[in-house]
Amino acid sequence: MQITFFSFIVSIFCSSVLIIIAYIFRRQEAFIRSFGVSTILILYLTALTRLLVPFEFPFTYEVEVEGVVSHIVKTIYLDQIEPVSLSIAKILCIIWVDVMVLRIVSFIYRYCKVKKEVKMYKKCEDDDQYSRVFNKIQKDRKVIKVDIRCSDSIHIPVGIGVFKRAIILPDEDYSDLELEYILLHEYTHFLNRDPLVKMLVYLFCCIYWWNPIVYLLKKDLDKILEIKCDLCVTEMMKKTDKAAYLTTILNVLKKSGNKSIQMKDVTTALFQRNSNLELVERFAMVVESSHQNAESKTSFSGRVLLLSILVMGLSYLFVVQPLYHPPADQMKPTMKLMNLILRIRI
């Protein structure tokens, strides 16, 4: 088992194809309504896994290609550029690593800065309303530690954190029902590990910054995760409760301004600004969802998972690499030696 230049190229190609297929499906609202967001997330996960595991195994069949491909690979991978005595491939790798490190360091710095800012916000655990409502939410669900904070510097409820989680709310008055739905929404994001998903996708884009296909992973990711969260929250609700939940989102939207926490790539919000069309799609998904429909979607997602694993496994069966012929000046001594051996045998 090894990683070669050619197995890496095949990995890039296969994962990019999977990402494009998932993105095409994502753009079809009918597909989402019929088969759910889990199917899309499975396709994205398969693509990520294939790209992060670019191995060539002993059973991998080498498909040798000659012609233009051989000349291109020779120019990029074998020929050296003077005076640095490095191939184009090595120079590109150096640029790749340098930009990757800069982007990751910048991301870590901004994330730590935001987390430090969050610590300055007022804690709400001591407030009787907040503690009572939050305890009600945790009663029938998995209990995880989450800080609840308030700030007048934001106008949209958000969640942030992978290990030290926090829900930040605008410093406003809410009814018990509104507060319950808002906290439940963000708490469900943490249960689904959505902040971790967003962080990993962003870091993945930092690593493969030069591949434009990977940015399709970020595109519409917020919408997918929000729809998934809405469906989890309202899965067992009656129609009246769903209506109250959606009304709460609309009420918060009306009160919201332009201020919010930065670093959209690691935060989850009740909604995104200037996304009325996305809200319409989310609301329609919640209204039309049913328990029976959810079961059929889960079954279909399971089949897609098995098919994705099968396709990913088949992609390891081959690797394309160029076919080289020895130069003519190297062939002449070899041919003379072969002729000499033949004469001796005769």
C-alpha positions as CSV (number, residue, x, y, z in Angstrom):
1,M,0.0,0.0,0.0
2,Q,1.5,3.3,-1.1
3,I,0.6,6.8,-2.2
4,T,2.0,7.7,-5.7
5,F,1.7,10.7,-7.9
6,F,-0.7,8.7,-10.1
7,S,-2.9,7.3,-7.4
8,F,-3.2,10.8,-6.1
9,I,-4.4,12.1,-9.5
10,V,-6.9,9.3,-9.8
11,S,-8.2,10.1,-6.3
12,I,-8.6,13.8,-7.2
13,F,-10.5,12.8,-10.3
14,C,-12.9,10.3,-8.6
15,S,-13.7,12.5,-5.7
16,S,-14.3,15.5,-7.9
17,V,-16.8,13.5,-10.0
18,L,-18.6,12.4,-6.8
19,I,-18.8,16.1,-5.6
20,I,-20.2,17.2,-8.9
21,I,-22.8,14.5,-8.8
22,A,-23.8,15.4,-5.3
23,Y,-24.0,19.1,-6.2
24,I,-26.2,18.4,-9.2
25,F,-28.6,16.4,-7.0
26,R,-28.5,19.2,-4.4
27,R,-29.7,21.7,-7.0
28,Q,-32.8,19.6,-7.7
29,E,-35.4,20.5,-5.0
30,A,-37.5,17.5,-6.1
31,F,-34.6,15.2,-5.3
32,I,-34.2,16.7,-1.8
33,R,-37.9,16.4,-1.1
34,S,-38.0,12.8,-2.3
35,F,-34.8,11.4,-0.8
36,G,-33.7,13.9,2.0
37,V,-30.5,15.7,2.7
38,S,-28.8,12.7,4.3
39,T,-28.3,11.3,0.8
40,I,-26.4,14.4,-0.3
41,L,-24.3,14.3,2.9
42,I,-23.4,10.7,2.2
43,L,-22.2,11.5,-1.3
44,Y,-20.1,14.4,0.1
45,L,-18.7,12.1,2.8
46,T,-17.8,9.5,0.2
47,A,-16.0,12.1,-1.9
48,L,-14.1,13.4,1.1
49,T,-13.0,9.9,2.1
50,R,-11.8,9.1,-1.4
51,L,-9.8,12.2,-1.6
52,L,-8.2,11.7,1.9
53,V,-7.3,8.1,1.2
54,P,-5.4,8.2,-2.2
55,F,-3.7,4.9,-1.8
56,E,-2.5,2.4,-4.4
57,F,-2.9,-1.2,-3.2
58,P,-1.1,-4.4,-4.3
59,F,-4.3,-5.5,-6.2
60,T,-4.5,-2.1,-8.0
61,Y,-4.3,-2.7,-11.8
62,E,-2.0,-0.2,-13.6
63,V,-3.5,1.1,-16.8
64,E,-0.6,2.3,-19.0
65,V,-1.3,5.2,-21.4
66,E,1.2,6.5,-23.9
67,G,1.2,9.5,-26.2
68,V,0.3,13.1,-25.1
69,V,-0.3,12.0,-21.5
70,S,3.2,10.6,-21.2
71,H,4.8,13.8,-22.5
72,I,2.7,15.9,-20.1
73,V,3.6,13.8,-17.1
74,K,7.3,13.7,-18.1
75,T,7.3,17.5,-18.4
76,I,5.6,18.1,-15.1
77,Y,6.9,15.2,-13.0
78,L,10.4,14.2,-14.3
79,D,12.0,17.1,-16.1
80,Q,13.9,19.5,-13.8
81,I,14.0,23.3,-14.1
82,E,17.3,25.0,-13.7
83,P,18.9,26.5,-11.7
84,V,16.7,25.2,-8.9
85,S,17.0,21.6,-10.1
86,L,13.4,20.9,-9.2
87,S,10.5,19.5,-11.3
88,I,7.4,21.5,-11.9
89,A,5.5,19.0,-9.7
90,K,7.8,19.7,-6.7
91,I,7.5,23.5,-7.2
92,L,3.8,23.2,-7.3
93,C,3.8,21.1,-4.1
94,I,5.9,23.7,-2.3
95,I,3.4,26.4,-3.3
96,W,0.5,24.1,-2.3
97,V,1.9,23.5,1.2
98,D,2.8,27.1,1.8
99,V,-0.6,28.4,0.9
100,M,-2.3,25.6,2.8
101,V,-0.3,26.4,6.0
102,L,-1.1,30.1,5.7
103,R,-4.8,29.5,5.2
104,I,-5.0,27.1,8.2
105,V,-3.0,29.4,10.5
106,S,-5.3,32.3,9.5
107,F,-8.4,30.1,10.2
108,I,-7.1,29.1,13.6
109,Y,-6.2,32.7,14.5
110,R,-9.7,34.0,13.5
111,Y,-11.4,31.1,15.3
112,C,-9.5,31.7,18.5
113,K,-10.3,35.4,18.3
114,V,-14.0,34.7,17.9
115,K,-14.0,32.3,20.8
116,K,-12.3,34.9,23.0
117,E,-15.0,37.4,22.0
118,V,-17.7,34.9,22.9
119,K,-16.2,34.5,26.4
120,M,-16.9,38.2,27.0
121,Y,-20.6,37.8,26.4
122,K,-23.0,37.7,29.4
123,K,-23.9,34.2,30.7
124,C,-27.6,33.4,30.9
125,E,-27.5,30.2,33.0
126,D,-28.4,32.1,36.2
127,D,-31.6,33.5,34.5
128,D,-34.6,31.4,35.7
129,Q,-36.3,31.4,32.3
130,Y,-33.2,30.3,30.4
131,S,-32.3,27.5,32.8
132,R,-35.9,26.3,33.1
133,V,-36.4,26.1,29.3
134,F,-32.9,24.6,28.6
135,N,-33.5,21.9,31.3
136,K,-36.8,21.0,29.5
137,I,-34.9,20.6,26.2
138,Q,-32.3,18.4,27.7
139,K,-34.8,16.2,29.6
140,D,-35.6,13.8,26.8
141,R,-32.4,14.2,24.8
142,K,-28.7,13.4,25.0
143,V,-27.1,15.8,27.5
144,I,-24.1,17.8,26.4
145,K,-22.6,20.8,28.0
146,V,-23.5,24.0,26.3
147,D,-23.1,27.6,27.5
148,I,-25.9,30.0,26.9
149,R,-24.8,33.6,26.5
150,C,-26.5,36.9,25.5
151,S,-25.1,39.9,23.6
152,D,-26.4,43.1,22.2
153,S,-23.8,43.0,19.5
154,I,-25.6,40.3,17.5
155,H,-29.2,40.0,16.2
156,I,-29.3,36.4,15.1
157,P,-29.1,33.4,17.4
158,V,-26.0,31.3,16.7
159,G,-24.1,28.3,17.9
160,I,-20.4,28.0,18.0
161,G,-17.8,25.5,19.2
162,V,-16.8,21.9,18.7
163,F,-15.6,21.0,22.2
164,K,-16.6,24.1,24.2
165,R,-20.0,24.8,22.8
166,A,-22.0,28.0,23.2
167,I,-25.3,29.3,22.1
168,I,-25.3,33.1,21.7
169,L,-28.7,34.9,21.7
170,P,-29.5,38.6,21.0
171,D,-30.1,40.4,24.3
172,E,-33.9,40.5,23.9
173,D,-37.0,39.2,25.6
174,Y,-38.5,36.0,24.4
175,S,-41.6,34.0,25.4
176,D,-40.9,30.6,26.9
177,L,-42.1,28.9,23.6
178,E,-39.9,31.2,21.4
179,L,-36.9,30.6,23.6
180,E,-37.5,26.8,23.6
181,Y,-37.6,26.6,19.8
182,I,-34.5,28.8,19.4
183,L,-32.5,26.9,21.9
184,L,-33.8,23.5,20.6
185,H,-32.7,24.5,17.1
186,E,-29.1,25.3,18.1
187,Y,-28.9,22.4,20.5
188,T,-29.9,20.1,17.7
189,H,-27.1,21.5,15.6
190,F,-24.7,20.4,18.3
191,L,-26.3,17.0,18.6
192,N,-25.8,16.6,14.9
193,R,-22.2,17.8,15.1
194,D,-22.9,20.4,12.5
195,P,-20.2,22.9,13.7
196,L,-17.7,20.1,13.4
197,V,-18.9,19.3,9.9
198,K,-18.6,22.9,8.8
199,M,-15.1,23.2,10.3
200,L,-13.9,20.1,8.6
201,V,-15.2,21.1,5.3
202,Y,-13.6,24.5,5.6
203,L,-10.2,22.9,6.6
204,F,-10.6,20.5,3.7
205,C,-11.0,23.5,1.4
206,C,-7.9,25.0,3.0
207,I,-5.9,21.9,2.2
208,Y,-7.2,21.5,-1.4
209,W,-7.5,25.2,-2.1
210,W,-6.2,24.8,-5.7
211,N,-9.1,22.5,-6.7
212,P,-12.2,24.5,-7.6
213,I,-14.4,21.5,-7.3
214,V,-14.0,21.2,-3.5
215,Y,-15.6,24.7,-3.1
216,L,-18.9,23.1,-4.2
217,L,-18.8,21.4,-0.8
218,K,-19.1,24.7,0.9
219,K,-21.7,26.0,-1.5
220,D,-25.2,25.4,0.0
221,L,-23.7,23.5,3.0
222,D,-25.5,25.9,5.3
223,K,-28.8,25.3,3.6
224,I,-28.4,21.5,3.8
225,L,-27.5,21.5,7.5
226,E,-30.4,23.9,8.3
227,I,-32.9,21.7,6.5
228,K,-31.5,18.6,8.3
229,C,-31.7,20.4,11.6
230,D,-35.3,21.6,11.0
231,L,-36.4,18.1,10.1
232,C,-34.8,16.7,13.2
233,V,-36.4,19.3,15.4
234,T,-39.9,18.9,13.9
235,E,-39.8,15.1,13.3
236,M,-42.3,14.2,16.0
237,M,-44.2,17.5,16.1
238,K,-47.9,18.0,15.3
239,K,-48.9,20.5,12.6
240,T,-49.7,23.2,15.2
241,D,-46.3,22.8,16.8
242,K,-44.6,23.0,13.4
243,A,-46.5,26.2,12.7
244,A,-45.4,27.7,16.0
245,Y,-41.7,26.7,15.3
246,L,-41.8,28.3,11.9
247,T,-43.5,31.4,13.3
248,T,-40.7,31.7,15.8
249,I,-38.1,31.8,13.0
250,L,-40.1,34.5,11.2
251,N,-40.4,36.6,14.4
252,V,-36.7,36.4,15.0
253,L,-36.1,37.3,11.3
254,K,-38.3,40.4,11.7
255,K,-36.3,41.6,14.7
256,S,-32.9,40.8,13.3
257,G,-30.5,43.5,12.1
258,N,-27.2,43.3,10.2
259,K,-25.0,42.4,13.2
260,S,-23.8,38.8,13.7
261,I,-20.8,36.8,14.7
262,Q,-18.2,36.5,12.1
263,M,-16.7,33.2,10.8
264,K,-19.8,31.7,9.1
265,D,-17.7,28.6,8.4
266,V,-17.8,27.4,12.0
267,T,-21.1,28.8,13.3
268,T,-24.6,27.7,13.0
269,A,-27.4,30.2,12.8
270,L,-31.2,30.1,13.1
271,F,-31.2,31.5,9.5
272,Q,-28.9,33.4,7.2
273,R,-29.4,37.0,6.2
274,N,-30.7,37.7,2.7
275,S,-31.8,34.1,2.2
276,N,-35.6,34.4,1.7
277,L,-35.6,31.7,-1.0
278,E,-33.8,29.3,1.3
279,L,-36.3,30.0,4.1
280,V,-39.2,29.2,1.7
281,E,-37.5,25.9,0.8
282,R,-36.9,25.1,4.5
283,F,-40.4,25.9,5.5
284,A,-41.8,23.7,2.6
285,M,-39.7,20.8,3.7
286,V,-40.9,21.0,7.3
287,V,-44.6,21.4,6.3
288,E,-44.5,18.5,3.8
289,S,-42.4,16.1,5.9
290,S,-44.0,13.1,7.6
291,H,-42.8,10.2,9.7
292,Q,-43.6,7.6,7.0
293,N,-41.8,9.7,4.4
294,A,-38.8,10.0,6.8
295,E,-38.6,6.2,7.0
296,S,-38.5,5.8,3.2
297,K,-35.8,8.5,3.0
298,T,-33.7,6.7,5.6
299,S,-34.0,3.4,3.6
300,F,-33.0,5.2,0.4
301,S,-30.0,6.8,2.2
302,G,-28.9,3.4,3.4
303,R,-28.9,2.1,-0.2
304,V,-27.0,5.1,-1.4
305,L,-24.4,4.6,1.3
306,L,-23.9,1.0,0.2
307,L,-23.7,2.1,-3.4
308,S,-21.2,4.9,-2.6
309,I,-19.0,2.5,-0.7
310,L,-19.1,0.0,-3.6
311,V,-18.2,2.8,-6.1
312,M,-15.4,4.0,-3.9
313,G,-14.0,0.5,-3.5
314,L,-14.1,-0.1,-7.3
315,S,-12.1,3.2,-7.8
316,Y,-9.2,1.5,-6.1
317,L,-9.0,-1.3,-8.6
318,F,-7.1,0.8,-11.2
319,V,-4.6,3.6,-11.5
320,V,-3.7,5.3,-14.8
321,Q,-0.1,6.0,-15.4
322,P,1.9,6.9,-18.5
323,L,3.9,4.3,-20.6
324,Y,7.5,5.3,-21.3
325,H,9.9,3.8,-23.8
326,P,13.6,4.0,-23.1
327,P,15.5,6.6,-25.2
328,A,17.1,5.4,-28.4
329,D,20.7,6.0,-27.1
330,Q,19.9,3.7,-24.1
331,M,18.3,1.0,-26.4
332,K,21.4,0.6,-28.6
333,P,23.7,-1.0,-26.0
334,T,20.9,-3.2,-24.9
335,M,20.2,-4.4,-28.4
336,K,23.9,-5.1,-29.0
337,L,24.0,-7.2,-25.8
338,M,20.9,-9.2,-26.8
339,N,22.4,-9.9,-30.3
340,L,25.6,-11.1,-28.6
341,I,23.7,-13.5,-26.4
342,L,21.7,-14.8,-29.3
343,R,25.0,-15.5,-31.3
344,I,26.5,-17.3,-28.4
345,R,23.4,-19.5,-28.1
346,I,23.5,-20.2,-31.9
